[in-house]
Amino acid sequence: MSQGPLMPKATAVWLVENTSLSFDQIADFCKLHPLEVKGIADGEVAAGIKGLDPVTTGQLTREEIEKAQADPNHRLKLAESRVKLPEQKRVKKGPRYTPVSRRHDRPNAILWLVRNHPELKDAQIMRLVGTTKTTIQQVRDRTHWNSASLSPMDPVTLGLCSQIDLDFEVQRAAKDRPQVEAHEHGSTLMPAEVSTAEPSYDEPFADMSRPKPQEEEIDVNSVFAKLKQLKRDDDDEE
């Protein structure tokens, strides 16, 4: 994975405000999600962050920006740094740090996640917004001290997590969710013409639990004898 610029959100703010680059180009360069860049342009994400000029910091050249503005398919390339930076070692992630100014928004974000993504586990919500299991349970049970004033708010819009992190957790929860079999929802109603039709005993899948009616053989002699008897009875009555 290629290295992105320093202070990616501040760099994205500057590029949105000072260039005509597409959201995809800025997102690719700053290693952000295109929806985050769109949120920056709409003023919903990174509010209050001052833009950082990547040209003055030596991360981009003016020629590279102009080339990308002329070709929407061009991807910005990070300028080579003249200073050799030591390789950063990857460390195990700890609990997500939430700025003090955003901490009061966490219950609103929890309420949004609980309502819109009930498949998420408490541990996933804790990773996304940097909260505790007790707070999540209080929001679920509406026993939180500020329950009456809570309103569901998207944690991405609040800046508590990125859209990439949210999508990742939602996809993981969807994979862990057991598939519900069709028979658990009950049988499907049959059309009226099928349910009311007489069963055909000649079909291979007919209901064989019902006895097949016997065909009655007609005796011609007995019929004529019956007719003669009826005629004789009529003559006697006259």
PEBELUR-V875864 format. One record per residue. N is the residue number from 1. SS is DSSP state (H for helix, E for strand, C for the rest). Layout:
# PEBELUR-V875864
n;ss
N;SS
N;SS
This chain:
# PEBELUR-V875864
n;ss
1;C
2;C
3;C
4;C
5;C
6;C
7;C
8;H
9;H
10;H
11;H
12;H
13;H
14;H
15;H
16;H
17;H
18;H
19;C
20;C
21;C
22;C
23;H
24;H
25;H
26;H
27;H
28;H
29;H
30;H
31;C
32;C
33;C
34;H
35;H
36;H
37;H
38;H
39;H
40;H
41;H
42;H
43;C
44;C
45;C
46;C
47;C
48;C
49;C
50;C
51;C
52;C
53;C
54;C
55;C
56;C
57;C
58;C
59;C
60;C
61;C
62;H
63;H
64;H
65;H
66;H
67;H
68;H
69;H
70;H
71;C
72;C
73;C
74;C
75;C
76;C
77;C
78;C
79;C
80;C
81;C
82;C
83;C
84;C
85;C
86;C
87;C
88;C
89;C
90;C
91;C
92;C
93;C
94;C
95;C
96;C
97;C
98;C
99;C
100;H
101;H
102;H
103;H
104;H
105;H
106;H
107;H
108;H
109;H
110;H
111;H
112;H
113;H
114;H
115;H
116;H
117;C
118;C
119;C
120;C
121;C
122;H
123;H
124;H
125;H
126;H
127;H
128;H
129;H
130;C
131;C
132;C
133;H
134;H
135;H
136;H
137;H
138;H
139;H
140;H
141;H
142;C
143;C
144;C
145;C
146;C
147;H
148;H
149;H
150;C
151;C
152;C
153;C
154;C
155;H
156;H
157;H
158;H
159;C
160;C
161;C
162;C
163;H
164;H
165;H
166;H
167;H
168;H
169;H
170;H
171;H
172;H
173;H
174;H
175;H
176;H
177;C
178;C
179;C
180;C
181;C
182;H
183;H
184;H
185;H
186;C
187;C
188;C
189;C
190;C
191;C
192;H
193;H
194;H
195;H
196;C
197;C
198;C
199;C
200;C
201;C
202;C
203;C
204;C
205;C
206;C
207;C
208;C
209;C
210;C
211;C
212;C
213;C
214;C
215;C
216;C
217;C
218;C
219;C
220;H
221;H
222;H
223;H
224;H
225;H
226;H
227;H
228;H
229;H
230;H
231;H
232;H
233;H
234;H
235;H
236;H
237;H
238;C
